[in-house]
């Protein structure tokens, strides 16, 4: 099995002004040690309005936390009021961009075709997409989890080359667990992440698939991160609410 360095990502959603974001990153950087960064990669995903402030802080203080964005428009530029393009993010030294988050899919009607366009645009500009896949509660209860997740995966990765796959992160986030306080059991998370890796192996080859990081997202807390990270195919977490608090997020980064 390839050695995969875990990635712990904090998705702040529509929270924290740029001033709040600076304070959170400062406290997080003060709390984490070099040993923590050697053990796991860490990214924070502020709102668009805070990206520049966080980037300046990370660069000025040489903080080894990667800057991430929560979304992107696939076009290079154009008359798309309110949108942000891949080159705009790349010039801010953004490393990771979340695409296909369940809230984008559910609340804003984002389709797999749109997710695929965004993912390819992120790769084109040498950033890493965090591609989110997951099922609803109804689909889960109907035994359709694997079919839904792997169907999304196939559509979202359309046109991705073997060379580019190494920069893709897959985040399994069951929709029924996002912001609800409910979370998949570690065994359920492992089963889906393993199914994802198996599907990638069938498409791209076992060696490449073994190097792809698969995160779990959905009500991740300091209390459940250890059991999740003990699973063979779970390589990190996409953390929502708990990442807003630097102390809680640091505890997640330091899982044991």
Secondary structure, DSSP 8 states (H G I E B T S, - for coil): -----EEEEEE--S---HHHHHHHHHHHHHH--HHHHHHEEEEEE--GGGHHHHHHHHHHTT---EEEES--BSSSSSS-TT--BHHHHHTTT--EEEES-HHHHHHH---HHHHHHHHHHHHHTT-EEEEEE---HHHHHTT-HHHHHHHHHHHHTTT--HHHHTT-EEEE--GGGTTTS----HHHHHHHHHHHHHHHHHHH-HHHHHT-EEEEESS--TTTHHHHHTSTT--EEEESGGGGSHHHHHHHHT--
